[in-house]
Amino acid sequence: MKEKSSTETEIRELHIREIISGAINGKKSFAFWKKQGQPQLLGIVDLGEQPSTDKGDLEEASPGFAVSPFLNEGRKKNIKINADLVFAPTDNSSGFQVNPAVGVSNEQTDSFIRGTFEPLRPALLEAYFPATDMVAASQKGNFIDIVNKAKENIKAEVFNKVVPSRYTDVPYPPGWDFISAFEKLHQLYPNAFVYVFGIPGVGIWMGATPELLLSIVDGRWFKSVALAGTQRIPESGDLSQVAWTQKEIEEQALVCRYIINCFKKIRLREYEEKGPKSIKAGNMAHLKTEFYVDMEAVNFPQLGSVMLDLLHPTSAVCGMPLEPSLQFLKEFEGFDREFYTGYLGPVNMQGSTQLYVNLRSMKLLSNRARLFAGAGVTEDSIAEKEFEETDLKLQTLMCLF
């Protein structure tokens, strides 16, 4: 009688620490994530030497996890971590069962599983922390100066809105490790898209973002979201007590207008608009409007790929109009956002694609984490309040340290 492979007999369940440790020990790319409003994590490992950098069409892409920078320029590429091994949660347990993709042999699966028995090797983890030449985090005064410059440009009618950002570095406390932090993160924010991904030579990032860029379900149902305006959640937790200012309402309306203009560019008129309504995201409230399209009814099977090219980067993370606001950020922001305010998420996994704007995110470095936050500036903005908004957003991840 033929002896069964180890994937059938020895290992029926793995845990997230074992899987990520196995990926890092084998110098493989990995991703774990939780969809908005869903309690369960899903994970993948790419067994290739390097993940794919060919963007291609969403509709034709093999299953995986897409990662794209804020600006796809120079050496920065769209990346897809292929789902060679899929780790789905087992029933009534915190463990995961491995499901190899078609074409992945038992030998390849067994080889990876053997690596999960080994503890994470710090020397190999360093391969995921590329050197950074970014200067120390900017001070409050720098950000306020940028906001005031932005308002001058708005008054001069260079653009209507711009979204400057900043970052801050947080040293790792003794004994801190990112896998435990990620497990805490996905418990803290049930209404966010929570993720961690690692790519050798590129980096390890994690975050909890509330903003869907687009989704496609069953190859038919398209959705996009306009999310803007930020306030602290009232102590009562009652969203009906949130009173939105004219500045915040207009900021959210600009993002809605941006999505509608994208529809107009492709002469798409048959869409459903729901909102705006107040929603909770961690310790913050935002204004949210949802847009839906039946791709089959409008006979537009490539709508996801077309809209992705039109939407990114959105006015919610860059500004409006796009070109002058982007030029302003390149001139005055003073650092490379990398994957912050890019997009990321599962592609053609379990019958759907969900790509999210990479907000509330951090990049891991060898001895510290780099946290990012931004704020939308309009003519009614007050520089001090915009800085306070970025501080509020940074608290989403500060609680992990």
C-alpha positions in Angstrom: 0.0 0.0 0.0 1.4 3.4 -1.0 2.5 5.5 2.0 0.7 8.8 2.2 2.7 12.1 2.0 3.2 14.2 5.1 0.7 16.7 3.9 -2.0 14.1 4.2 -1.0 12.5 7.5 1.5 14.4 9.7 0.3 18.0 9.4 -3.4 18.8 9.3 -3.2 22.1 11.0 -0.7 25.0 11.3 -0.8 28.3 13.1 0.0 31.7 11.8 3.3 32.0 13.6 4.5 28.7 12.1 3.4 29.6 8.6 5.0 33.1 8.6 8.2 31.7 10.2 8.3 29.0 7.6 7.9 31.6 4.8 10.7 33.8 6.2 13.0 30.8 6.9 12.5 29.8 3.2 12.8 33.4 2.0 9.4 33.3 0.5 6.7 36.0 0.0 3.6 35.7 2.2 0.4 37.5 3.0 -2.3 37.1 5.6 -5.5 39.2 5.7 -9.0 39.6 7.0 -11.8 41.1 4.9 -13.9 43.9 6.3 -16.6 42.6 8.7 -15.3 39.0 8.6 -13.6 37.4 11.6 -11.5 34.8 9.8 -8.0 35.3 8.4 -6.8 33.8 5.1 -3.1 33.4 4.2 -1.0 32.5 1.2 2.7 31.8 0.5 4.4 32.2 -2.9 6.9 29.4 -3.5 8.7 31.3 -6.3 12.0 33.0 -5.9 10.4 36.4 -6.7 6.7 37.4 -6.9 5.2 38.5 -10.2 5.6 42.2 -11.2 3.4 42.0 -14.2 0.2 43.8 -13.4 -2.0 42.3 -16.1 -5.8 42.5 -16.1 -7.6 41.7 -12.8 -10.1 39.5 -14.6 -7.4 37.2 -16.0 -5.0 37.2 -13.0 -4.2 34.0 -11.2 -5.2 33.9 -7.5 -3.0 35.9 -5.2 -2.4 39.1 -3.2 -1.7 42.4 -5.1 0.4 45.1 -3.7 0.9 48.5 -5.5 2.8 51.6 -4.5 1.4 55.1 -4.3 3.2 55.9 -7.5 4.3 53.2 -9.9 7.5 54.9 -11.0 11.1 53.7 -11.5 12.0 50.7 -9.4 8.6 50.7 -7.6 6.4 48.0 -9.2 3.0 46.5 -8.9 3.6 43.1 -7.2 1.4 40.0 -6.9 2.2 37.4 -4.3 0.9 34.2 -6.0 -1.3 31.8 -4.0 0.9 28.7 -4.4 -0.1 27.6 -0.9 -3.4 28.8 0.6 -3.9 28.6 4.3 -7.6 28.5 5.2 -8.9 28.4 8.8 -10.1 25.1 10.2 -13.4 24.8 11.9 -13.6 25.6 15.6 -9.9 26.3 15.8 -7.3 29.0 15.5 -5.3 26.8 13.1 -5.0 26.7 9.3 -5.1 23.9 6.8 -2.8 24.0 3.8 -4.3 23.8 0.3 -1.8 23.7 -2.5 -2.7 25.3 -5.8 -3.0 23.3 -9.0 0.5 22.4 -10.2 2.2 22.6 -6.7 3.5 19.1 -5.9 3.3 17.2 -2.6 7.1 17.5 -2.5 7.0 21.3 -2.6 4.2 21.4 0.0 6.1 19.0 2.3 9.3 21.0 1.9 7.5 24.2 3.1 5.8 22.4 6.0 9.1 21.1 7.2 10.3 24.7 7.5 7.4 25.6 9.7 8.8 23.3 12.5 11.8 25.7 12.8 11.6 28.9 14.9 11.9 32.1 13.0 15.6 32.9 12.3 16.4 36.6 13.0 19.2 36.6 10.4 16.8 35.6 7.7 14.2 38.2 8.9 16.8 40.9 8.1 16.4 40.1 4.4 12.9 41.6 4.6 14.1 44.9 6.0 15.7 46.8 3.1 17.9 49.7 4.0 16.2 53.0 4.1 17.6 56.4 3.3 14.6 58.4 4.6 15.4 61.1 7.1 14.0 61.2 10.6 10.3 61.8 10.8 9.2 65.4 10.1 8.3 67.7 12.9 4.9 69.3 13.5 6.1 72.6 12.1 7.0 71.0 8.8 3.5 69.5 8.3 1.8 72.8 9.3 3.9 74.7 6.8 2.8 72.2 4.0 -0.8 72.7 5.0 -0.5 76.5 4.8 1.3 76.2 1.4 -1.5 74.0 0.2 -4.2 76.5 1.2 -2.3 79.2 -0.7 -2.4 77.1 -3.8 -6.1 76.4 -3.3 -6.8 80.1 -3.0 -4.8 80.6 -6.2 -7.1 77.9 -7.8 -4.1 75.6 -8.6 -6.2 72.7 -7.1 -9.4 72.2 -5.0 -7.9 69.7 -2.5 -4.6 68.1 -1.7 -3.7 65.3 0.8 -0.3 65.8 2.4 1.0 63.1 4.7 3.7 62.5 7.3 5.3 59.6 9.1 6.7 58.8 12.5 9.1 56.2 13.7 8.4 54.0 16.7 11.2 51.9 18.3 10.3 48.3 19.1 9.7 47.7 22.8 11.7 44.8 24.3 10.2 41.5 23.3 8.0 43.0 20.6 7.3 40.9 17.5 5.2 41.7 14.5 3.4 38.3 14.3 1.9 38.9 17.8 1.1 42.5 16.9 -0.7 41.4 13.8 -2.8 38.9 15.7 -3.7 41.7 18.1 -4.5 44.0 15.2 -7.0 41.7 13.5 -8.8 41.3 16.8 -8.9 45.1 17.5 -10.5 46.2 14.1 -13.3 43.9 13.0 -14.6 46.5 10.5 -11.3 47.2 8.7 -9.4 45.3 6.1 -6.5 44.0 8.2 -3.3 42.6 6.6 0.3 41.7 6.9 2.6 40.9 3.9 6.3 40.2 3.5 8.4 40.2 0.4 12.2 39.6 0.6 14.1 42.7 -0.4 10.9 44.7 -0.5 9.6 44.8 3.1 7.1 43.7 5.7 4.0 45.9 6.0 0.9 45.6 8.1 -2.2 47.8 8.6 -5.9 48.1 9.2 -7.5 50.2 6.4 -11.2 51.2 6.3 -11.2 52.2 2.6 -12.2 49.9 -0.2 -10.9 51.0 -3.6 -12.9 48.4 -5.6 -14.3 44.9 -5.4 -15.5 42.4 -7.9 -17.7 39.5 -6.8 -18.4 36.5 -9.0 -17.1 38.3 -12.0 -20.3 40.4 -12.1 -20.8 42.8 -9.1 -18.5 45.9 -9.1 -18.3 48.1 -6.0 -16.3 51.2 -5.2 -16.3 53.5 -2.1 -15.8 57.2 -1.4 -14.5 57.6 2.1 -13.5 61.0 3.5 -14.0 63.3 6.5 -12.6 62.3 9.9 -13.8 62.9 13.4 -13.1 61.2 16.7 -15.8 58.8 17.8 -18.0 60.3 20.6 -17.5 58.8 24.0 -20.9 57.3 23.8 -20.0 55.5 20.6 -23.2 56.8 19.0 -22.5 57.8 15.4 -25.8 59.8 15.3 -24.0 62.3 17.6 -21.3 63.1 15.0 -21.9 66.5 13.5 -20.1 67.0 10.2 -18.7 70.4 9.3 -19.0 72.0 5.9 -15.3 71.3 5.3 -15.7 67.6 5.9 -18.9 67.3 3.8 -17.2 69.1 0.9 -14.1 66.9 1.2 -16.2 63.7 1.0 -18.3 65.2 -1.9 -15.0 65.7 -3.9 -14.1 62.1 -3.6 -17.6 61.1 -4.8 -17.3 63.5 -7.7 -13.9 61.8 -8.5 -15.5 58.4 -8.8 -18.5 59.7 -10.8 -16.1 61.4 -13.2 -14.3 58.1 -13.7 -17.6 56.6 -14.7 -18.2 59.5 -17.1 -14.9 58.9 -18.8 -15.9 55.4 -19.8 -19.6 56.6 -20.5 -21.0 54.4 -17.7 -24.3 55.8 -16.5 -25.9 52.7 -15.0 -24.6 52.7 -11.4 -26.3 52.8 -8.0 -25.1 55.3 -5.4 -25.8 54.8 -1.6 -24.9 57.4 1.0 -23.2 59.3 2.4 -23.5 57.8 5.9 -21.4 57.9 9.0 -19.3 54.8 9.6 -17.0 53.8 12.4 -13.3 52.8 11.7 -11.4 52.1 14.9 -11.4 55.3 17.0 -12.6 57.4 14.1 -15.8 58.2 12.2 -15.8 58.9 8.4 -18.4 59.7 5.8 -18.9 56.9 3.3 -20.7 56.6 0.0 -20.9 53.3 -2.0 -21.2 52.8 -5.7 -22.4 49.6 -7.3 -22.5 48.4 -10.9 -23.9 45.2 -12.4 -21.1 44.4 -14.9 -23.3 41.8 -16.7 -26.2 44.3 -17.2 -23.9 47.0 -18.6 -21.9 44.4 -20.7 -18.6 45.6 -19.3 -16.6 42.5 -18.1 -13.3 44.4 -17.9 -14.8 47.2 -15.7 -12.5 46.3 -12.7 -9.3 46.7 -14.6 -10.4 49.8 -16.4 -11.6 51.5 -13.2 -8.5 50.5 -11.3 -6.4 52.4 -13.8 -8.7 55.4 -13.6 -9.2 55.5 -9.8 -5.7 55.1 -8.5 -4.4 57.3 -6.9 -7.8 58.6 -5.8 -8.5 62.2 -4.7 -8.9 60.8 -1.2 -5.1 60.2 -1.0 -3.7 62.7 -3.5 -6.0 65.6 -4.3 -8.2 67.1 -7.0 -7.5 67.7 -9.8 -4.9 64.9 -9.8 -1.9 66.3 -11.7 -1.4 69.7 -9.9 -2.1 68.1 -6.5 0.4 65.3 -7.3 3.0 67.8 -8.4 2.5 69.7 -5.1 3.1 66.5 -3.1 6.2 65.6 -5.0 7.6 69.1 -4.4 6.7 69.6 -0.7 6.0 66.3 1.0 9.6 65.4 1.3 9.6 61.6 1.4 8.7 58.5 -0.6 5.3 57.1 0.5 6.2 53.7 -1.0 3.2 51.4 -0.4 1.4 53.9 1.9 -1.7 55.1 0.0 -1.1 52.5 -2.7 -3.6 49.7 -3.0 -3.5 46.0 -1.9 -5.7 43.0 -1.4 -6.7 39.6 -2.6 -7.2 39.0 -6.3 -9.5 36.2 -7.6 -9.4 34.5 -4.2 -12.6 32.5 -3.3 -14.5 34.0 -6.2 -13.8 37.7 -5.6 -11.3 40.5 -5.7 -11.0 43.2 -3.1 -8.5 46.0 -3.4 -8.1 48.5 -0.6 -6.4 51.8 -0.3 -3.4 51.2 2.0 -4.2 53.6 4.9 -3.4 53.2 8.6 -0.3 51.3 7.7 3.2 50.8 8.8 6.5 49.5 7.4 8.7 47.4 9.6 12.4 48.2 9.8 15.1 46.3 11.6 14.8 48.3 14.9 11.6 50.4 14.5 8.3 50.7 12.7 7.4 53.5 10.4 3.8 54.7 10.7 2.1 56.9 8.1 -0.9 59.2 8.2 -2.4 62.0 6.0 -5.1 64.6 6.0 -7.2 66.2 3.3 -6.7 69.9 2.9 -9.4 72.2 1.5 -9.9 76.0 1.6 -11.6 75.7 5.0 -8.8 73.7 6.6 -7.1 74.8 9.8 -3.4 73.6 9.8 -3.4 72.7 13.6 -6.5 70.6 13.2 -5.1 68.8 10.2 -2.1 67.9 12.2 -4.3 66.7 15.0 -6.2 64.5 12.5 -3.0 62.8 11.5 -2.2 62.2 15.2 -5.6 60.6 15.6 -5.0 58.3 12.6 -1.6 57.3 13.9 -3.3 56.0 17.1 -4.8 53.2 15.1 -1.4 51.4 15.1 0.3 53.1 18.0 -1.7 50.8 20.3 0.4 47.8 19.1 3.5 49.1 20.9 
